[in-house]
Amino acid sequence: MDHRLDEIDRRIIYALMDDARNISAPTIAADVSVSPGTIRNRIEQLEERGIITGYHANVDFERAEGHLANLFMCNAPVSERESMAQRAQVIPGVINVRELLTGRRNLHVLAVGADTSDLRRIARALSDLGIEIEDEVLVQNETTRPYAPFGPTDETHEAMLTDFISLSGDAEVAEVTVDRDARIADMSLQEAARREVLDDDSLVVAIERDEDVLTPHGDTVIRPDDIVTLFARDGVADETIDVFRADDEAA
């Protein structure tokens, strides 16, 4: 099933795509103004849900003892494309198989060989599987970039609406990250209600802080960087979200 990503999830994916080896949870946390524990929890959730499927090294095979990388552009019957892709993956030398939603050249197989005779062996193995090789080319270079829409923008991320769910009727659930300069920051829920910072129709049902999920009570204090889950029977109003944001941002 599809999983709805919030802004924190997107920034995590962007950072890991950019440099998974050197990036750290504290670095990502500083960029999105949450705790490192929250980032580690989110990464684990993304892995469990199959959104982050692995971390791979980009290798220049030509520099590695002069090996050759070759892209085979192949045709496979649509009904057998998935099974053929799985079988192609076990051929020694094959490092990547990509299935395409197209009529021809719907299977791309990237393979590495020590020399041209090694690549011919891989080509024969693909043909033995019933895969038709339409074209092939030596790969000179390959670069990857993180997905730009998941990256940082010019707007602040210190307080953001991180998730939003509409329930039956007008009821809504929303998650919002608490800005350091928010009106409600360092205020207990009881005080927030007394001072009418939070309206009577909005209920704080959970608080994610570091690696813990807290059940809120009247004396629970809202801290900067908390991720607060709100419930409102008549919908979460913009004015309610604004109390979790910095004054200048809410304005």
Summary of the structure (lengths in Angstrom):
residues: 251
radius of gyration: 25.1
end to end distance: 37.6
largest distance: 79.0
contacts: 700
relative contact order: 0.14
helix: 30%
strand: 25%
